C-alpha cells in the first residue's frame, strides 16, 4: 500500500465519520416520540418487539455496571437502537400527517420553524410573519389542525426542552434558563412552576430520587 492509497483510506474514513454524525444529529428530531404533543410521547411496544427492547435494556445495564472504556458511547448506541425500534412501530409522525389541506402544509411549516427557532422566537406574531400570514390566521390553523393555540404549541416546545435539560444534573437551573434565553432566573423558575406545578429543583429531584 503506497502513501496515496493510505491517504485515500484515511480521507474515506473521515468522510464516513462526518456523514455518520450528521445523520445522527438530524435523526434526533425525527424520532416521533420526541415531540411537543403529550399524547405522542408514550409508546406501547408490540408483543413481538418487547424481547428486543428487553435485550437492549439489559445491554445498557451491563455497560452501566461494568464501567468499561467507552461505556457512555456504548449506552448511547444502545439507546439509539431502542429509539429506532420504537420509531418503526409508530404509524404516523404526528396527528396532522393524515391531513393534506393547505392549512396542514402551513401547520407543518410552523412546527418546523418552531424546531429551528424556539430558543429565540417566542411570539406567535413573529412566526406568522415568517409564514407570511396574520397571527389570527396562524391561530385559526392551529385550532383547526390540533385544537391548540399557536402560543401553546410554542410554549410546549420550550417546556419540553427545559425538562430535557433539567434531567442533566450537571447543569444549574440558572444555566438552563440562560440556554433557553430566560435571562431572569426567577422568571424561568416561575415559568417551570406554572406549567409543571414544580419548581425546577423539585422537578429534577424526582429524577435524583429515581437514580
Secondary structure, DSSP 4 states (H G I P E B T S, - for coil): --HHHHHHHHHHHHHHHHHHHHHHHHHHTT-TTSSS-GGGS-----HHHHHHHHHHHHHHHHHHHH--TTHHHHHHHHHHHHHHHHHTT-S-SSTTTT--SHHHHHHHHHHHHHHHHTTT---HHHHHHHTTS-HHHHHHHHHHHHS--HHHHHHHHHHHHHHHHHT-TTS-HHHHHHHTT--SHHHHHHHHHHHHSS-HHHHHHHHHHH-
